[in-house]
């Protein structure tokens, strides 16, 4: 019998390989670089806003991104490249993400981290 979690993990890994881009996770402590958690470059899916509508009143609706984004990280690839048995530091609220493959290499601030998914970490981001 096929284990659906194995299939889900394979699908998540394939999606990350196809749609992932390079990003830098910068771990902060009191607003400055945290020496105990050095910055890391990873490949993950960086999905920027524009998917949510907001009511403006008087019957008007608009599509508004307002600098919102999500970073979707496949847990199986979120490991130390020199020692794949060691997980990288867990991102936290107020850490920063930089889109390395995007024009202008924009920054986002992490507003929340969800680890509720089987194979994924999902970071909610605001434009920094």
LUMROLO-96518 format. One line per field, with one value per residue (C-alpha): residue number from 1; residue in three letters; x, y, z. Coordinates in steps of 0.1 Angstrom, whole numbers, plus 5000, padded with zeros to 4 digits. Example, Ala and Ser with C-alpha at 12.3 -4.5 7.8 and 13.67 -1.06 7.14 Angstrom:
<pts>
nr = (1_2)
rest = (ALA_SER)
xx = (5123_5137)
yy = (4955_4989)
zz = (5078_5071)
</pts>
This chain:
<pts>
nr = (1_2_3_4_5_6_7_8_9_10_11_12_13_14_15_16_17_18_19_20_21_22_23_24_25_26_27_28_29_30_31_32_33_34_35_36_37_38_39_40_41_42_43_44_45_46_47_48_49_50_51_52_53_54_55_56_57_58_59_60_61_62_63_64_65_66_67_68_69_70_71_72_73_74_75_76_77_78_79_80_81_82_83_84_85_86_87_88_89_90_91_92_93_94_95_96_97_98_99_100_101_102_103_104_105_106_107_108_109_110_111_112_113_114_115_116_117_118_119_120_121_122_123_124_125_126_127_128)
rest = (UNK_UNK_UNK_UNK_UNK_UNK_UNK_UNK_UNK_UNK_UNK_UNK_UNK_UNK_UNK_UNK_UNK_UNK_UNK_UNK_UNK_UNK_UNK_UNK_UNK_UNK_UNK_UNK_UNK_UNK_UNK_UNK_UNK_UNK_UNK_UNK_UNK_UNK_UNK_UNK_UNK_UNK_UNK_UNK_UNK_UNK_UNK_UNK_UNK_UNK_UNK_UNK_UNK_UNK_UNK_UNK_UNK_UNK_UNK_UNK_UNK_UNK_UNK_UNK_UNK_UNK_UNK_UNK_UNK_UNK_UNK_UNK_UNK_UNK_UNK_UNK_UNK_UNK_UNK_UNK_UNK_UNK_UNK_UNK_UNK_UNK_UNK_UNK_UNK_UNK_UNK_UNK_UNK_UNK_UNK_UNK_UNK_UNK_UNK_UNK_UNK_UNK_UNK_UNK_UNK_UNK_UNK_UNK_UNK_UNK_UNK_UNK_UNK_UNK_UNK_UNK_UNK_UNK_UNK_UNK_UNK_UNK_UNK_UNK_UNK_UNK_UNK_UNK)
xx = (5000_5013_5019_5003_5029_5057_5039_5033_5069_5080_5055_5068_5104_5096_5077_5106_5131_5109_5097_5124_5147_5177_5170_5191_5178_5194_5188_5186_5188_5177_5177_5213_5229_5228_5264_5250_5228_5248_5229_5223_5214_5188_5165_5128_5096_5091_5055_5047_5013_4986_4963_4939_4912_4904_4872_4877_4842_4814_4814_4850_4873_4910_4938_4964_4997_5011_5045_5031_5048_5053_5085_5078_5107_5109_5121_5142_5163_5166_5198_5235_5251_5283_5264_5229_5221_5221_5190_5196_5184_5146_5136_5118_5096_5116_5143_5149_5146_5164_5154_5188_5174_5151_5159_5171_5175_5145_5142_5112_5107_5093_5060_5052_5065_5042_5055_5021_5026_5041_5071_5070_5079_5058_5070_5047_5066_5061_5082_5111)
yy = (5000_5034_5058_5092_5110_5097_5108_5142_5146_5137_5162_5189_5182_5183_5216_5231_5220_5234_5267_5274_5304_5314_5334_5344_5339_5364_5356_5386_5392_5426_5439_5429_5398_5369_5354_5321_5317_5328_5338_5309_5308_5283_5275_5279_5291_5328_5337_5375_5390_5401_5371_5388_5413_5441_5461_5498_5508_5521_5488_5491_5461_5460_5434_5445_5430_5456_5439_5407_5374_5338_5317_5280_5258_5220_5206_5179_5205_5228_5212_5221_5216_5203_5179_5170_5154_5188_5210_5247_5272_5277_5311_5334_5364_5395_5376_5387_5371_5385_5374_5368_5360_5390_5424_5447_5417_5429_5422_5409_5406_5374_5380_5344_5308_5278_5243_5227_5211_5176_5186_5223_5254_5284_5319_5348_5379_5417_5440_5453)
zz = (5000_4991_5020_5011_5032_5010_4979_4995_5003_4968_4953_4977_4968_4930_4934_4953_4926_4898_4913_4940_4939_4959_4991_5020_5055_5079_5115_5139_5176_5188_5153_5144_5130_5155_5156_5170_5138_5108_5076_5051_5014_5005_4976_4984_4969_4973_4965_4965_4971_4948_4955_4980_4975_4999_5001_4999_5008_4986_4967_4954_4955_4946_4944_4968_4975_4999_5001_5015_5006_5017_5017_5014_5025_5019_5052_5035_5018_5049_5061_5065_5031_5047_5071_5058_5091_5108_5103_5098_5125_5127_5113_5138_5137_5127_5110_5074_5039_5008_4973_4957_4922_4921_4906_4933_4958_4979_5016_5036_5074_5087_5105_5114_5109_5105_5109_5108_5074_5070_5049_5047_5067_5056_5065_5062_5051_5050_5028_5048)
</pts>
